[in-house]
């Protein structure tokens, strides 16, 4: 499945999104870990879009 791009597509992640959005303002490096196919990329992308923070994606580098 493709990563989700809308907040309403992520279920029960409001508290985590709030926490990550606040952390993006203070931390220089943030790691998101978890099992495969649990929505880590969707979660990260949505938080970055909503926070309007600059970031570098290494997703397409090989």
C-alpha positions in Angstrom: 0.0 0.0 0.0 1.1 3.6 -0.6 1.7 6.0 2.2 -1.3 8.0 3.5 -1.3 11.7 2.9 -4.4 12.9 4.8 -4.8 13.1 8.6 -8.2 11.4 8.4 -6.5 8.3 6.9 -4.3 7.8 10.0 -6.3 6.2 12.8 -5.7 7.1 16.5 -2.5 9.1 15.8 -3.6 12.6 17.0 -1.6 12.5 20.2 1.5 11.1 18.4 1.2 13.7 15.7 1.0 16.5 18.3 4.1 15.1 20.1 6.1 14.8 16.9 5.1 18.2 15.6 6.4 19.7 18.9 9.6 17.7 18.8 10.3 18.9 15.3 10.8 22.4 16.6 13.4 21.3 19.2 15.2 18.2 18.0 17.9 18.0 15.3 17.4 14.3 14.7 14.3 12.2 15.1 14.0 8.5 14.6 10.7 6.7 14.0 10.9 3.0 14.6 8.4 0.2 14.5 7.3 -3.0 12.7 6.9 -3.1 8.9 3.6 -1.7 7.4 2.5 0.1 10.5 2.4 3.6 8.9 5.8 5.1 9.9 6.3 6.8 6.6 2.7 8.1 6.4 3.0 9.4 10.0 6.3 11.1 9.3 5.2 12.7 6.0 2.0 14.0 7.5 3.8 15.5 10.5 6.3 17.2 8.3 3.7 18.7 6.0 1.6 19.9 9.0 4.6 21.4 10.8 6.0 23.2 7.7 9.5 22.3 8.9 12.3 22.0 6.4 13.6 18.4 5.9 15.7 16.3 3.6 14.2 13.0 2.4 16.6 10.1 1.8 13.7 7.9 0.6 14.7 7.6 -3.1 18.5 7.3 -2.6 20.0 4.0 -3.3 
